[in-house]
Amino acid sequence: MDESELEFRFNKAAEYQEEGKFLHAIQIYSQLSNFGGYKRESCIQLHKIYESMGKIDNASKILKDFLAEFPDDFDLRKYYSLFLIKNSMYEEAEGQLSFLSTNEIPEVKFLSGIARFFLKEFETASINFADFLEQNKSSDYCYDAYIYLAKTYLELNEIDKALEAARKADNIYSSDDELQLVLTKIYLLKGMNFHAFDAVSKGLRLNNESRQMNELAGRILFEIGEYEKAENHLNKIADGSEQPDEIFTLLGIIYFKKNNHDKASEMFAKALELNPGNSLAAKSIKACSEIMKNKNVSQ
């Protein structure tokens, strides 16, 4: 095929792709991927089509095969690494990133840090994030790097370092519920409950439906004796799936303090259903039963 025919076919494939006629587009792009001048872009479009169809393995193979043939295409390797991270293929991502250096892609240590973080290699992740931030002080990725660095230090139980990283993220951009969640966890670990409540309150203003935010708000308010407010937050998440038994235990204690022993008993029973070894719920439900029994006798 001559150049005009190749261009016509490529534009036709793009038209099919835009119209959602993916099988027709795949057929043409696959043919064009054999022609040098159209190989790279055809492979990228094939990758995107397969990704949009949910065929992640096919989408991955297209770029992997291309990079095996053209290993020095650093921009595409970065793009492929991001795709792998997005699809939780962290070992594969780390393998691709190992081909890159900071000279070629300045963000390589940030991306490697993310892959290492999700592989639970927290020491290596922290080094990668710290090196990236040291070498790229004005990068658009700095905010995310600080958040991930804070999370990594939390995993390493280095709470002061986690707080330092989170505060640096906060200096860049504070209107992010994920950041406020991280700050809340850090302040709780440091025993700074009122700071934690300020952070979780800000987080809830940004995302009022967050399960984690409502849970932490409920726990904090319970600890500082604001039982009515704690009840409101805990009840927002009590009907959700996979709730920890502690949530129902806390609600049971709150209802017990309000002398609503029927409701308290119901909450303790739910806690025991989730965790039969919950000794506090077991003792508390017995106490509720005794109180209700004595009340019935006195009547």
KAQUI-V367364 format. One record per run of one state. SS is the DSSP state (2 for helix, 1 for strand, 0 for the rest). FROM is the first residue (numbers start at 1). TO is the last residue. If there is no record, write none. Layout:
BEGIN
ss=SS from=FROM to=TO
ss=SS from=FROM to=TO
END
This chain:
BEGIN
ss=0 from=1 to=2
ss=2 from=3 to=19
ss=0 from=20 to=21
ss=2 from=22 to=32
ss=0 from=33 to=35
ss=2 from=36 to=52
ss=0 from=53 to=55
ss=2 from=56 to=69
ss=0 from=70 to=73
ss=2 from=74 to=86
ss=0 from=87 to=89
ss=2 from=90 to=97
ss=0 from=98 to=107
ss=2 from=108 to=118
ss=0 from=119 to=121
ss=2 from=122 to=135
ss=0 from=136 to=141
ss=2 from=142 to=155
ss=0 from=156 to=158
ss=2 from=159 to=172
ss=0 from=173 to=176
ss=2 from=177 to=189
ss=0 from=190 to=192
ss=2 from=193 to=206
ss=0 from=207 to=210
ss=2 from=211 to=223
ss=0 from=224 to=226
ss=2 from=227 to=237
ss=0 from=238 to=244
ss=2 from=245 to=257
ss=0 from=258 to=260
ss=2 from=261 to=274
ss=0 from=275 to=278
ss=2 from=279 to=298
ss=0 from=299 to=299
END
